Amino acid sequence: MTPTELAENRAVRRWFDSAKLDEIPAEEQTHRLALLADFCDHTGQQPEELVSGLLRTTKDGDTAISAKRRTLMNTTIDEFVEKSGFTGRDAIVNGNIIRSFLVHNGIFIQGRAWRGSGASPAPS
């Protein structure tokens, strides 16, 4: 899926609307879309599949976030960021951009915070 096609995706629109990403510069929007598109390619999943794959049905028939799958997703995000060649602050920021997509689609997931200096800033 290309970044342009991705921009029309329902889960991506939810992310952009909720996080008010339509208000940031076009270059930063493109960065986020390209990053998510690359992550989708890495996982072999569409955006909705990333979200739905983290959900489970409880005994009562309700929907809940799977803690095991969320942990696996965090690992997958970290592996993707490393494979993509991001390091230091850039790795953390770009991983958290992917996590932001999940958060704005109802999945509570947290990554690491940047606690160093010296790396060039990436779009957040």
C-alpha positions, 0 to 999 in steps of 0.5 A: 500500500502506498502512502497515498492509498494509506491516507484514504484508509479508515484507520489512518483517517481516524489517526489523522483526525484524532491526532490533528495530523492534517494540521502539521506540515505536508512533509511531516504527514508524508513521513508518518504515512511512509513510515506506517506503509513500510511497517505494514509491509514489514508485518504483511498486514493492513492498518485495520489488521494491525489494530484488530490483531491486538484485540481479543474477546473476553469470556463475557463477549466484550472486546479487550486489548491482548496484553501478550499481543501488545507486547509482541507488537512492541517487539515488532515495532522495535525490530522494524525500527532497527531493521530500518536503520534508525538509531538513538532518538530517531529510532524512538521517535519513529517507533512512537509514531507507529505506536501513535497510530495504534493509540489513536485507534484505541490500542493503549501501547507505550514505547520508550522515551528519549533520554539522551542527546546528540541525535538529530531530531526526526519529525514527531 
